[in-house]
């Protein structure tokens, strides 16, 4: 398959794949935008669309074109990033959100009076404003009692600028119900602007889902028809970030083509048909709450409550330590003292990296730094810890970030002694080996069952593969539809421009014909090859030929008897010497048959810079010339 026609395949062809991936590496290294985990078929098709606009045929040539044109990467990004969005896109899905999710969010926020919503990949703002209108409808006058923040993020700065203005054309508002149009939009000429108090809820900013850390403590995350452009591996990573961003029991609202979450362990479906999911619970936030109380107890014992929290912290069976962002240990409970062989007095106030246990527990320091960087919890299972006595201890360690609002204030590390569990696992393994000889007689039956199971497994894998292929095809079709919509919009704009140009050309042509026909002199115009381009009504009367019989024909081939022969020297003189020439006594015949004579003047037709593009001929009857002289 050629470099120009492989857009429909899942991967680019082997011939162009190295050049294609080299181009992606260049975009990542030089322009800080990583497209390497986008679906290759869709990405290659969008890049070729831009290549065709700048008349470049290969990926390698386009990489060189990027080097020669510093601003070209901006135009390329605008071509790759498809901004297809609408108010209340898929109305039935939005109805489900309004009826089942919005009331639950408002009910859960009754105490805090605060709602945080994230619209990821918001494009020009239609989806964040759709959410804002649904909230305003549900809250009514009570909206003034709530702090509502709707974060709209995208990587397209032009689209974000449009979103901040909140001004839309009539065709962009076709899916907004009339009651919402009347209530939330004001007309400004041919455009409509969203009401100011609703706009204040929405905050727009640049954010790259594939690279930047996610927002946090979000009640509702809306990300519709964005994941379909990414590979399955990148989709999984982004879903993990979404799980971190959404609070316990918060909601995720996806597009109709994004159904992979049906098998995700991070979310459970609320409305599977409309791709509305709820975050599955995790223990990390409960641990963060415990660590927050323990840290506050270690800092202050001024009240009975603080003392009780401190005693609870000290009584925890799990080893717990809290480290601030500068690596200083703030809390260290007795269980940590026992597990890590470091007394509390020797730990508090010291840098974590200065304790020998930070090296004795392999990989712990690196994992803590990773949690600081990603703002996401991490877990280390069955970690071997060698104590100073030589005993070997096994532990399961969880590292979680601690936040004050949105700001990272420290790291919580808590470790549970898993030595007994490890011992039991080893003992179980030994028992399994001792019983291995006893089950040999059952091996034949087991082998038969295994064969049947493998056949069933193979069938199941084939069905899963078929399902994934169908899903991939569906996502590709959705992408193609959106690209066609974008192309159709561009063609509509071009048609409007062409219509305006055509109208202007028709007006100029009518003006040109009227000007020539208003002149009493017989006038004809030719190009350099003597093809007639203009022939006014006076020429029709003088020479007896209509304009439609003459225009487009060579002047020397017109049925004018000796006239064309007499004009030939003057025509050559005007063209070659670029000067005016006259021919006298050129005969012409009146309608009654009387033959009279005329004077024909031929002059060069020049363009704006003085070049000769043709000839202009003026024919004046001889009696008119002589009459003018007598006067």
C-alpha positions as CSV (number, residue, x, y, z in Angstrom):
1,X,0.0,0.0,0.0
2,X,1.4,3.4,-0.9
3,X,2.2,6.3,1.4
4,X,-1.0,8.1,0.3
5,X,-3.7,5.5,0.7
6,X,-3.1,3.4,3.8
7,X,-5.2,5.6,6.2
8,X,-7.9,2.9,6.5
9,X,-5.5,0.3,8.0
10,X,-4.7,-0.1,11.6
11,X,-1.0,0.6,11.1
12,X,1.0,2.6,8.6
13,X,2.7,0.5,5.9
14,X,6.1,-1.1,6.6
15,X,7.7,1.1,3.9
16,X,6.8,4.4,5.6
17,X,6.6,3.3,9.2
18,X,10.2,4.4,10.1
19,X,9.7,7.9,8.6
20,X,6.3,8.2,10.3
21,X,7.6,7.3,13.7
22,X,10.7,9.5,13.2
23,X,8.3,12.4,12.6
24,X,6.4,11.6,15.8
25,X,9.7,11.5,17.7
26,X,10.6,15.0,16.3
27,X,7.2,16.4,17.4
28,X,7.8,15.0,20.9
29,X,11.4,16.1,21.3
30,X,11.2,19.6,19.7
31,X,7.6,20.7,20.3
32,X,6.8,18.9,23.6
33,X,3.8,17.1,22.3
34,X,3.8,13.3,22.3
35,X,1.5,11.7,19.7
36,X,3.3,8.4,19.8
37,X,0.5,6.6,21.6
38,X,-2.3,7.9,19.4
39,X,-3.9,5.4,17.0
40,X,-1.7,5.3,14.0
41,X,-4.4,5.0,11.3
42,X,-6.2,8.1,12.4
43,X,-3.1,10.1,13.2
44,X,-1.4,9.3,9.8
45,X,-4.6,10.3,8.0
46,X,-4.7,13.7,9.8
47,X,-1.0,14.4,9.2
48,X,-1.4,13.5,5.5
49,X,-4.3,16.0,5.3
50,X,-1.9,18.8,6.4
51,X,0.9,17.4,4.1
52,X,-1.5,17.8,1.1
53,X,-2.2,21.4,2.0
54,X,1.5,22.3,1.9
55,X,2.1,20.0,-1.1
56,X,4.5,17.5,0.6
57,X,4.3,13.9,-0.4
58,X,6.3,11.9,2.2
59,X,6.7,11.9,6.0
60,X,10.4,12.3,5.7
61,X,10.0,15.4,3.4
62,X,7.4,16.8,5.8
63,X,9.9,16.4,8.7
64,X,12.3,18.6,6.7
65,X,9.5,21.0,6.0
66,X,8.9,21.4,9.8
67,X,12.6,22.3,10.2
68,X,12.4,24.9,7.5
69,X,9.1,26.5,8.7
70,X,9.2,27.2,12.5
71,X,5.4,27.9,12.8
72,X,4.3,24.9,10.8
73,X,3.9,22.7,13.9
74,X,1.0,25.0,15.1
75,X,-0.9,24.4,11.8
76,X,-0.2,20.7,12.1
77,X,-1.5,20.5,15.7
78,X,-4.7,22.3,14.6
79,X,-5.2,19.7,11.8
80,X,-4.6,16.7,14.1
81,X,-6.8,18.0,16.9
82,X,-10.4,17.4,15.7
83,X,-12.7,19.8,17.5
84,X,-16.1,18.2,17.0
85,X,-18.5,19.0,19.9
86,X,-22.0,20.2,20.5
87,X,-24.3,21.3,23.3
88,X,-26.0,18.3,24.8
89,X,-24.4,15.9,22.3
90,X,-26.4,12.6,22.5
91,X,-29.4,14.2,24.3
92,X,-30.6,11.0,25.9
93,X,-27.3,10.5,27.6
94,X,-27.5,14.1,29.0
95,X,-31.0,13.4,30.1
96,X,-29.8,10.4,32.1
97,X,-27.0,12.6,33.6
98,X,-29.6,15.3,34.6
99,X,-32.1,12.9,36.1
100,X,-29.8,10.4,37.9
101,X,-26.4,12.0,38.5
102,X,-26.9,15.7,39.0
103,X,-29.4,15.2,41.9
104,X,-27.1,12.8,43.6
105,X,-24.1,15.2,43.3
106,X,-26.1,18.1,44.7
107,X,-27.5,15.9,47.6
108,X,-24.0,14.8,48.5
109,X,-22.8,18.4,48.5
110,X,-25.5,19.5,50.9
111,X,-23.0,20.0,53.8
112,X,-19.9,21.3,51.9
113,X,-21.9,23.4,49.5
114,X,-19.1,22.8,47.0
115,X,-19.1,21.1,43.6
116,X,-16.0,20.4,41.4
117,X,-16.5,19.2,37.9
118,X,-13.8,18.5,35.2
119,X,-14.6,18.5,31.5
120,X,-11.5,17.0,29.9
121,X,-11.0,17.7,26.2
122,X,-13.6,20.4,26.3
123,X,-12.8,21.9,22.9
124,X,-14.7,25.2,22.4
125,X,-16.7,24.9,25.7
126,X,-20.1,23.4,24.7
127,X,-19.9,20.5,27.2
128,X,-18.8,22.5,30.3
129,X,-21.6,25.0,29.6
130,X,-24.1,22.2,29.1
131,X,-23.2,20.9,32.6
132,X,-23.5,24.4,34.0
133,X,-27.0,24.8,32.6
134,X,-28.1,21.5,34.0
135,X,-26.8,22.5,37.5
136,X,-28.5,25.9,37.3
137,X,-31.8,24.2,36.3
138,X,-31.6,21.7,39.2
139,X,-30.4,24.2,41.9
140,X,-32.6,27.2,40.9
141,X,-32.3,30.1,43.3
142,X,-30.2,27.9,45.7
143,X,-27.3,28.1,43.2
144,X,-26.1,31.3,45.0
145,X,-25.4,29.2,48.1
146,X,-23.0,26.8,46.3
147,X,-19.4,27.2,45.3
148,X,-19.4,25.6,41.8
149,X,-16.2,25.2,39.8
150,X,-16.3,23.6,36.3
151,X,-12.8,23.1,34.9
152,X,-12.7,22.9,31.1
153,X,-9.3,21.7,29.8
154,X,-8.0,21.1,26.3
155,X,-4.7,21.3,24.4
156,X,-6.0,23.6,21.6
157,X,-5.5,27.2,22.7
158,X,-7.7,28.6,19.9
159,X,-10.6,26.4,21.1
160,X,-10.1,27.5,24.7
161,X,-10.2,31.2,23.6
162,X,-13.6,30.5,22.0
163,X,-14.8,28.7,25.1
164,X,-13.8,31.7,27.4
165,X,-15.8,34.1,25.2
166,X,-18.9,31.9,25.3
167,X,-20.3,33.3,22.1
168,X,-21.8,30.9,19.6
169,X,-23.6,30.9,16.2
170,X,-27.2,29.8,15.7
171,X,-26.2,26.5,14.1
172,X,-24.0,25.7,17.1
173,X,-27.0,26.0,19.4
174,X,-29.4,23.8,17.5
175,X,-29.5,21.1,20.2
176,X,-30.1,23.5,23.1
177,X,-33.8,23.3,24.2
178,X,-35.8,26.5,23.6
179,X,-36.4,26.9,27.4
180,X,-32.7,26.9,28.1
181,X,-32.0,29.2,25.1
182,X,-34.5,31.8,26.5
183,X,-33.2,31.5,30.0
184,X,-29.4,31.4,29.6
185,X,-28.5,33.1,26.3
186,X,-28.7,36.7,25.2
187,X,-28.6,37.7,21.5
188,X,-25.8,39.9,20.2
189,X,-26.5,40.6,16.5
190,X,-26.3,37.2,14.7
191,X,-24.6,35.6,17.7
192,X,-25.6,34.4,21.2
193,X,-23.7,34.8,24.4
194,X,-24.1,32.7,27.6
195,X,-25.3,34.4,30.7
196,X,-22.5,35.9,32.8
197,X,-23.3,34.3,36.1
198,X,-23.2,30.9,34.4
199,X,-19.9,31.7,32.7
200,X,-18.3,32.5,36.0
201,X,-18.6,28.9,37.1
202,X,-16.4,27.7,34.3
203,X,-12.6,27.9,34.3
204,X,-10.7,27.1,31.1
205,X,-7.1,26.1,30.9
206,X,-4.6,24.1,28.8
207,X,-4.0,20.5,30.0
208,X,-2.6,17.5,28.2
209,X,-4.3,14.3,29.4
210,X,-1.4,12.1,28.2
211,X,1.3,14.0,30.0
212,X,0.1,16.4,32.7
213,X,-1.0,15.3,36.2
214,X,-4.7,15.0,36.7
215,X,-6.9,17.3,38.7
216,X,-8.1,15.9,42.1
217,X,-11.2,15.7,44.3
218,X,-13.5,15.9,41.3
219,X,-17.2,15.1,41.8
220,X,-17.9,14.5,38.1
221,X,-15.4,14.0,35.2
222,X,-16.7,14.4,31.7
223,X,-14.5,13.1,28.9
224,X,-16.5,12.3,25.8
225,X,-15.0,10.8,22.6
226,X,-11.4,11.6,23.5
227,X,-10.1,8.2,24.4
228,X,-11.0,6.7,21.0
229,X,-8.0,8.4,19.5
230,X,-5.5,6.7,21.9
231,X,-4.0,3.2,21.9
232,X,-5.5,0.7,24.5
233,X,-2.3,1.0,26.7
234,X,-2.6,4.8,26.9
235,X,-6.4,4.5,27.5
236,X,-5.6,2.2,30.5
237,X,-3.1,4.7,32.0
238,X,-5.5,7.6,31.5
239,X,-8.3,5.6,33.2
240,X,-6.0,5.1,36.2
241,X,-5.5,8.9,36.4
242,X,-9.2,9.5,36.1
243,X,-9.7,7.0,39.0
244,X,-7.3,9.1,41.1
245,X,-8.9,12.4,40.1
246,X,-12.5,11.4,41.0
247,X,-13.5,11.4,44.7
248,X,-15.0,8.3,46.3
249,X,-18.4,7.6,44.7
250,X,-17.8,10.3,42.1
251,X,-18.9,9.9,38.5
252,X,-17.3,9.5,35.1
253,X,-19.3,10.5,31.9
254,X,-17.8,9.2,28.6
255,X,-18.8,9.2,24.9
256,X,-21.0,6.6,23.3
257,X,-18.0,4.9,21.5
258,X,-16.0,4.4,24.7
259,X,-17.2,1.1,26.1
260,X,-13.9,-0.4,27.4
261,X,-14.8,0.7,30.9
262,X,-17.4,-2.1,31.1
263,X,-14.4,-4.3,31.9
264,X,-12.5,-1.9,34.1
265,X,-11.8,-2.6,37.8
266,X,-11.7,1.2,38.4
267,X,-15.3,2.0,37.6
268,X,-18.7,0.3,37.8
269,X,-21.5,1.2,35.3
270,X,-24.4,3.4,36.4
271,X,-25.9,3.7,32.8
272,X,-23.8,1.4,30.6
273,X,-25.7,2.4,27.5
274,X,-25.0,6.1,28.0
275,X,-21.4,5.4,29.3
276,X,-22.0,6.8,32.8
277,X,-19.8,5.2,35.5
278,X,-19.1,5.5,39.2
279,X,-15.7,5.3,40.8
280,X,-15.1,2.0,42.7
281,X,-14.0,2.4,46.3
282,X,-10.4,2.2,47.4
283,X,-8.7,2.2,50.8
284,X,-6.1,4.9,50.1
285,X,-8.3,7.8,51.0
286,X,-9.3,6.2,54.3
287,X,-5.6,5.7,55.0
288,X,-4.9,9.3,54.1
289,X,-7.6,10.4,56.6
290,X,-6.0,8.3,59.4
291,X,-2.6,9.6,58.6
292,X,-3.9,13.2,58.7
293,X,-5.3,12.6,62.2
294,X,-2.1,10.9,63.3
295,X,0.1,13.7,62.0
296,X,-2.1,16.4,63.7
297,X,-1.9,14.4,67.0
298,X,1.9,14.3,66.8
299,X,2.1,18.0,66.2
300,X,-0.2,19.1,69.1
301,X,-1.3,17.7,72.4
302,X,-3.1,20.8,73.5
303,X,-6.5,19.2,73.7
304,X,-8.0,15.9,74.9
305,X,-9.1,15.2,71.3
306,X,-5.5,15.6,70.1
307,X,-4.3,13.3,72.9
308,X,-6.8,10.6,72.0
309,X,-5.8,10.9,68.3
310,X,-2.1,10.6,69.3
311,X,-2.8,7.5,71.4
312,X,-4.8,5.9,68.5
313,X,-1.9,6.7,66.2
314,X,0.6,5.0,68.6
315,X,-1.7,2.0,69.0
316,X,-2.0,1.2,65.3
317,X,-0.6,-2.3,64.6
318,X,0.7,-1.1,61.2
319,X,3.9,0.8,60.9
320,X,3.0,4.4,60.0
321,X,5.3,7.3,59.1
322,X,4.6,10.8,57.7
323,X,7.2,12.6,55.6
324,X,6.8,16.3,54.5
325,X,7.7,17.5,51.1
326,X,11.3,18.4,52.2
327,X,11.9,14.7,53.2
328,X,11.7,15.5,57.0
329,X,10.0,12.8,59.2
330,X,7.0,14.3,61.0
331,X,5.5,11.2,62.5
332,X,6.9,7.7,63.5
333,X,4.7,5.4,65.5
334,X,5.9,2.5,67.8
335,X,5.0,-0.1,65.2
336,X,7.4,1.6,62.8
337,X,10.0,1.6,65.5
338,X,9.6,-2.1,65.9
339,X,9.5,-3.0,62.2
340,X,12.4,-0.8,61.0
341,X,14.6,-1.0,64.1
342,X,14.8,2.8,64.4
343,X,13.7,4.4,67.7
344,X,11.1,7.2,67.5
345,X,13.6,9.7,69.0
346,X,16.2,8.9,66.3
347,X,13.6,9.3,63.5
348,X,11.5,12.3,64.3
349,X,12.8,15.5,62.7
350,X,15.5,13.8,60.6
351,X,15.6,13.5,56.9
352,X,14.2,10.2,55.7
353,X,17.2,9.7,53.3
354,X,19.6,9.8,56.3
355,X,18.0,6.7,58.0
356,X,19.7,3.4,57.1
357,X,16.2,1.8,56.7
358,X,15.6,4.0,53.6
359,X,18.3,1.8,52.0
360,X,17.6,-1.5,53.7
361,X,14.1,-1.5,52.2
362,X,14.9,-1.9,48.6
363,X,13.1,0.5,46.2
364,X,11.3,2.4,48.9
365,X,13.0,5.8,48.4
366,X,12.5,5.6,44.6
367,X,8.8,4.8,45.1
368,X,8.3,7.7,47.5
369,X,9.8,10.1,45.0
370,X,7.5,8.7,42.3
371,X,4.4,9.3,44.5
372,X,5.6,12.9,45.0
373,X,5.9,13.4,41.3
374,X,2.7,11.7,40.2
375,X,0.5,12.6,43.1
376,X,-0.9,9.1,43.0
377,X,-0.7,6.3,45.6
378,X,1.5,3.3,45.1
379,X,1.8,-0.2,46.7
380,X,4.8,-2.5,47.3
381,X,3.8,-6.1,48.1
382,X,5.9,-8.8,49.9
383,X,8.9,-6.5,50.5
384,X,11.8,-8.3,52.3
385,X,13.3,-6.4,55.2
386,X,16.4,-7.7,57.0
387,X,16.5,-6.6,60.6
388,X,19.7,-5.8,62.5
389,X,19.3,-9.2,64.3
390,X,19.5,-10.9,61.0
391,X,15.8,-12.0,61.0
392,X,14.0,-11.6,57.7
393,X,10.7,-9.8,57.8
394,X,8.1,-9.4,55.0
395,X,5.8,-6.5,54.7
396,X,3.2,-4.9,52.4
397,X,3.9,-1.2,52.1
398,X,1.5,1.5,50.8
399,X,2.7,5.0,49.9
400,X,0.0,7.7,49.6
401,X,0.2,11.5,48.9
402,X,-1.3,13.9,51.6
403,X,-3.1,17.0,50.4
404,X,-4.3,20.3,51.9
405,X,-6.8,21.2,49.3
406,X,-5.0,20.8,46.0
407,X,-1.5,21.3,47.5
408,X,0.8,18.3,48.3
409,X,1.9,18.6,52.0
410,X,3.5,15.3,52.6
411,X,3.7,11.5,52.1
412,X,2.1,8.8,54.2
413,X,3.9,5.4,54.4
414,X,2.2,2.6,56.2
415,X,3.5,-1.0,56.3
416,X,1.7,-4.2,57.5
417,X,3.7,-7.2,58.7
418,X,3.1,-9.9,56.2
419,X,5.7,-12.4,57.6
420,X,3.1,-14.8,58.8
421,X,1.3,-14.8,55.5
422,X,4.5,-15.3,53.7
423,X,5.4,-18.2,56.0
424,X,2.0,-19.7,55.4
425,X,2.4,-19.4,51.7
426,X,5.8,-21.2,51.9
427,X,4.3,-23.9,54.1
428,X,1.4,-24.3,51.7
429,X,3.9,-24.7,48.9
430,X,5.7,-27.5,50.8
431,X,2.5,-29.3,51.5
432,X,1.6,-29.0,47.8
433,X,4.9,-30.7,46.9
434,X,4.3,-33.5,49.5
435,X,0.9,-34.2,48.0
436,X,2.1,-34.1,44.4
437,X,2.8,-37.9,44.3
438,X,-0.7,-38.6,45.7
439,X,-2.4,-36.9,42.8
440,X,-0.5,-38.6,40.0
441,X,-3.2,-41.1,39.5
442,X,-5.7,-38.3,38.9
443,X,-3.4,-36.7,36.2
444,X,-4.9,-38.5,33.3
445,X,-8.4,-37.2,34.2
446,X,-7.0,-33.8,34.8
447,X,-5.3,-33.8,31.4
448,X,-8.5,-34.6,29.7
449,X,-10.2,-31.8,31.6
450,X,-7.3,-29.5,30.8
451,X,-7.7,-30.2,27.1
452,X,-11.4,-29.4,27.2
453,X,-10.6,-26.3,29.2
454,X,-8.0,-25.1,26.7
455,X,-10.5,-25.6,23.8
456,X,-13.0,-23.5,25.7
457,X,-10.4,-20.9,26.5
458,X,-9.3,-20.8,22.8
459,X,-12.9,-20.2,21.8
460,X,-13.3,-17.5,24.5
461,X,-10.2,-15.8,23.3
462,X,-11.4,-15.8,19.7
463,X,-14.7,-14.3,20.8
464,X,-12.8,-11.6,22.8
465,X,-10.6,-10.9,19.8
466,X,-13.6,-10.5,17.6
467,X,-15.3,-8.2,20.1
468,X,-12.1,-6.0,20.3
469,X,-11.9,-5.9,16.5
470,X,-15.5,-4.8,16.3
471,X,-14.9,-2.2,19.0
472,X,-11.8,-0.9,17.1
473,X,-13.8,-0.7,13.9
474,X,-16.6,1.2,15.7
475,X,-14.1,3.7,17.1
476,X,-12.4,4.1,13.7
477,X,-15.8,4.7,12.1
478,X,-16.7,7.3,14.8
479,X,-13.3,9.0,14.1
480,X,-14.0,9.0,10.4
481,X,-17.5,10.5,10.9
482,X,-16.1,13.3,12.9
483,X,-13.4,14.0,10.3
484,X,-16.1,14.1,7.6
485,X,-18.1,16.5,9.7
486,X,-15.0,18.7,10.0
487,X,-14.4,18.5,6.2
488,X,-18.0,19.2,5.5
489,X,-17.9,22.3,7.6
490,X,-14.8,23.5,5.8
491,X,-16.4,22.8,2.4
492,X,-19.5,24.8,3.5
493,X,-17.3,27.8,4.2
494,X,-15.5,27.4,0.9
495,X,-18.8,27.3,-1.0
496,X,-19.9,30.5,0.7
497,X,-16.7,32.2,-0.4
498,X,-17.1,30.8,-4.0
499,X,-20.7,32.1,-4.2
500,X,-19.6,35.6,-3.1
501,X,-16.8,35.6,-5.6
502,X,-19.1,34.4,-8.4
503,X,-21.6,37.2,-7.6
504,X,-18.8,39.8,-7.7
505,X,-17.6,38.4,-11.1
506,X,-21.1,38.6,-12.5
507,X,-21.4,42.2,-11.4
508,X,-18.1,43.1,-12.9
509,X,-18.9,41.3,-16.2
510,X,-22.3,43.2,-16.4
511,X,-20.5,46.5,-15.7
512,X,-17.9,45.7,-18.4
513,X,-20.6,44.9,-21.0
514,X,-22.6,48.0,-20.1
515,X,-19.6,50.3,-20.4
516,X,-18.7,48.9,-23.8
517,X,-22.3,49.0,-25.1
518,X,-22.7,52.6,-23.9
519,X,-20.0,53.8,-26.3
520,X,-21.0,55.0,-29.8
521,X,-17.7,53.8,-31.3
522,X,-17.5,50.3,-32.6
523,X,-15.1,48.5,-30.2
524,X,-13.6,45.0,-30.3
525,X,-11.0,43.5,-28.0
526,X,-8.7,40.5,-28.7
527,X,-5.9,38.7,-26.8
528,X,-2.4,38.3,-28.2
529,X,-3.5,35.4,-30.4
530,X,-6.2,37.6,-31.9
531,X,-9.1,35.7,-30.3
532,X,-12.0,38.1,-29.8
533,X,-12.8,38.6,-26.1
534,X,-15.2,41.7,-26.4
535,X,-17.6,43.0,-29.2
536,X,-19.9,45.8,-28.3
537,X,-23.3,46.6,-29.8
538,X,-21.9,49.4,-32.0
539,X,-19.6,46.7,-33.6
540,X,-22.6,44.5,-34.1
541,X,-24.3,47.3,-36.1
542,X,-21.2,48.3,-38.0
543,X,-20.0,44.8,-39.1
544,X,-23.3,42.9,-39.1
545,X,-22.1,40.2,-36.7
546,X,-23.6,39.5,-33.3
547,X,-21.4,39.2,-30.2
548,X,-22.2,35.5,-29.7
549,X,-21.0,34.8,-33.3
550,X,-17.7,36.5,-32.7
551,X,-16.5,36.1,-29.1
552,X,-14.1,33.2,-28.7
553,X,-13.2,33.1,-32.5
554,X,-10.0,34.3,-34.1
555,X,-10.5,37.8,-35.6
556,X,-8.8,36.9,-38.9
557,X,-11.3,34.1,-39.5
558,X,-14.4,36.2,-39.2
559,X,-16.6,36.5,-42.3
560,X,-15.7,40.2,-43.0
561,X,-14.4,39.8,-46.6
562,X,-11.5,42.2,-47.3
563,X,-11.8,43.9,-43.8
564,X,-9.5,41.4,-42.0
565,X,-7.0,41.5,-44.8
566,X,-6.8,45.3,-44.6
567,X,-6.5,45.1,-40.8
568,X,-3.7,42.6,-40.7
569,X,-0.7,45.0,-41.0
570,X,-2.1,47.3,-38.3
571,X,-2.7,44.4,-36.0
572,X,0.9,43.1,-36.4
573,X,2.3,46.7,-35.9
574,X,0.3,47.2,-32.7
575,X,1.4,43.8,-31.3
576,X,5.1,43.8,-32.3
577,X,5.9,47.5,-32.0
578,X,3.4,48.1,-29.1
579,X,2.1,51.3,-30.7
580,X,-1.2,52.5,-32.2
581,X,-1.9,51.9,-35.8
582,X,-4.7,53.2,-38.1
583,X,-6.3,51.8,-41.2
584,X,-8.4,54.1,-43.4
585,X,-11.2,53.4,-45.9
586,X,-12.1,50.1,-44.4
587,X,-15.4,49.1,-46.1
588,X,-18.6,48.2,-44.3
589,X,-22.2,47.6,-45.5
590,X,-25.3,49.3,-44.2
591,X,-28.5,47.2,-43.7
592,X,-29.9,48.5,-47.0
593,X,-26.9,47.4,-48.9
594,X,-25.1,50.7,-49.2
595,X,-21.3,50.3,-48.8
596,X,-19.5,52.9,-46.7
597,X,-16.0,53.3,-45.3
598,X,-14.6,53.6,-41.8
599,X,-11.4,54.3,-40.1
600,X,-10.1,51.6,-37.7
601,X,-7.6,52.4,-35.0
602,X,-5.8,49.5,-33.3
603,X,-4.0,50.1,-30.0
604,X,-2.2,47.7,-27.6
605,X,-4.1,46.5,-24.5
606,X,-1.8,46.7,-21.5
607,X,-2.0,45.1,-18.0
608,X,-1.2,46.8,-14.7
609,X,2.5,46.6,-15.1
610,X,2.6,47.7,-18.7
611,X,2.8,44.4,-20.5
612,X,0.8,43.9,-23.7
613,X,-2.0,41.3,-23.2
614,X,-4.0,42.0,-26.4
615,X,-5.4,44.6,-28.7
616,X,-8.3,47.1,-28.7
617,X,-9.9,48.2,-32.0
618,X,-11.9,51.4,-32.5
619,X,-13.9,51.7,-35.7
620,X,-15.3,55.1,-36.7
621,X,-17.3,55.7,-39.9
622,X,-15.4,58.0,-42.3
623,X,-18.3,60.4,-42.6
624,X,-18.3,60.8,-38.8
625,X,-14.5,61.5,-38.9
626,X,-14.9,64.0,-41.7
627,X,-17.8,65.7,-39.9
628,X,-15.7,66.0,-36.9
629,X,-12.9,67.6,-38.9
630,X,-15.3,70.1,-40.5
631,X,-16.6,71.2,-37.2
